[in-house]
Amino acid sequence: MVVAPHCDDEVLGCGGLLAKYPDECEVVVMAKPSATRLREHEAARRTLGYDVTHFLSLPDGSLHESLVAMVDSLDRILGMTRPQEMYLPYPDLHQDHIATYEAGMRAARASMKQSHWYVPSVYVYDVAVYSFELRPTGLNYNTFEDISGDAVLAKGKAMDCYASETAPPPSPANGAALIKQAEALGAMHHRYAVEQYAAVRVLR
């Protein structure tokens, strides 16, 4: 389960993962997309190959005001889908990313309720366009998914589906830049391309 504050964050952070394991993945989008971004999301989803997106349709830019609703909705979705892994955005400079991270961590909590789904493994993904820490978290990018080949190319194509959100180089918000970033990270780990995540917990 990839939890995205907005349509496009799922591609920026986990596009390669979604393309590599489309039959095992679903996405939750917190903020209500515009009609344009919804069309772009559908094109990106088809490019990556996964089937299901859950839209919470909460106010864009002020998700922190809907934290209770976010947690309640995530609790319901996690209880219904019972994912083995959940991916949350790094709580960076964007207030919606912080709110989504906090809601996800609360939804992933251990609970006294037997009906509550405890997600075994929780990871935090990198959103390249926001690269500065707002506050120390103790998170380190220590988990790397090999997305060499078709998966990294699909990630790049999916980002380019978001024409309203992309910008030409040297911005990181375009398909070519995402591919270059994945290739640079991959070279550091003797792979052609990787995505990076911070493991919050891994239960095996």
Stockholm file with secondary structure:
# STOCKHOLM 1.0

chainA/1-204         MVVAPHCDDEVLGCGGLLAKYPDECEVVVMAKPSATRLREHEAARRTLGYDVTHFLSLPDGSLHESLVAMVDSLDRILGMTRPQEMYLPYPDLHQDHIATYEAGMRAARASMKQSHWYVPSVYVYDVAVYSFELRPTGLNYNTFEDISGDAVLAKGKAMDCYASETAPPPSPANGAALIKQAEALGAMHHRYAVEQYAAVRVLR
#=GR chainA/1-204 SS CEEESSTTHHHHHHHHHHHHSGGGCEEEEEECCCHHHHHHHHHHHHHHTCCEEEEEEECTTCGGGGHHHHHHHHHHHHHHHCCSEEEEECCCSCHHHHHHHHHHHHHTSCCSCTTSCCCSEEEEECCTTCCSCSSCCCCCCCEEEECTTHHHHHHHHHHHHCTTTCCCTTSSCSHHHHHHHHHHHHHHTTSSCEEEEEEEEECC
#=GC SS_cons         CEEESSTTHHHHHHHHHHHHSGGGCEEEEEECCCHHHHHHHHHHHHHHTCCEEEEEEECTTCGGGGHHHHHHHHHHHHHHHCCSEEEEECCCSCHHHHHHHHHHHHHTSCCSCTTSCCCSEEEEECCTTCCSCSSCCCCCCCEEEECTTHHHHHHHHHHHHCTTTCCCTTSSCSHHHHHHHHHHHHHHTTSSCEEEEEEEEECC
//
